[in-house]
Amino acid sequence: MGTEAAGIVSGPVQLRLDELTERAALRSMAIRKAHEPPYGWELYSPFRVVVTGSLDNVAAWLTAAEARDDQPPVLSVAGERADG
């Protein structure tokens, strides 16, 4: 998977898109121009579109996902009260 936006943008936007595309690839995702209004960008996997909007939206989603990578998974024990 790669960016489908090659040749659509240039300059600083292309540099940002390249950086975000590299980060997305680490999660087996890619970035493409949105095909439907309000247009913008889509961060997607082979199975679904994860986030749409500006490159800031895409960056925020990737940052949040990367922050969770360092945290242990939350496990709930059956029969344990949620309020303590």
N, C-alpha and C positions, 0 to 999 in steps of 0.2 A: 504494500500500500504506500502511496506517496501522495503528495499534494496534487490535486487536480487544478490548481490555480497557476501553474507554471505559465509564464507569458502574459498573465492578466495584470499583474502589478509590478512595480519597480521601485527602486530607491529604498528608503527607510522601511516602508511597509513590507517589501520583499525580504529584507533582512529579518524583520520581526517574524514574518511568516515562516521563514526557514528555521529560526530558532524554535518556534512553537511546533513546527512539523517534526523536528528531531525529538522534542519532548513527548509528543503524541506517539511517535513510533515506538518509544520504550514501553508503551501501554498497548501496542498492537492497534493503534488508531491512526487516523489521518485527518487532514483538514481540506475542505473544498469550499468553493463559492456556493452559497445557498441558491437553490433553483426556484424558490417561491418567496413571495413577499414576507417579511420586509427585507429579504435578501441578506446581505452580510456574509457570514461564514458559518460553516457547520463542522463540529468535531464529531467524527463518526467512527464506529467499528464496523466490521462486516455485517453485524446484525441490527444495528440501530444508530440513529443520530442521538448523540449524548447531550450536546448543547448547541444552540444557535445564537447568532448575534454578532457583536463586534469581536475583533481579536482580543480586546480586553476581557470579554466574557469567556473566551476560550482559555486565555491565560489564567484567569481566576479559577476555572474548573480544574485545570491541570495542577495549579498550585495547591488547591485543597486536596486533590487526590494524592499528590506527592507528600503532603504533610501527614496524611493518614498512613503512609507506608511505614513510618517509623514507630507507629503505635501498635501495641499488642492487640490482637482481636478481642472484641468484647464477647464474653461468654456468659450466658445466663444458665442458671441451674434450675431444673424443673422442681417445682414445689417451693421455691424461695420467693418470699414476698418482695415486690418491687420497691416498696417504701422502706426497706431496711429490715 
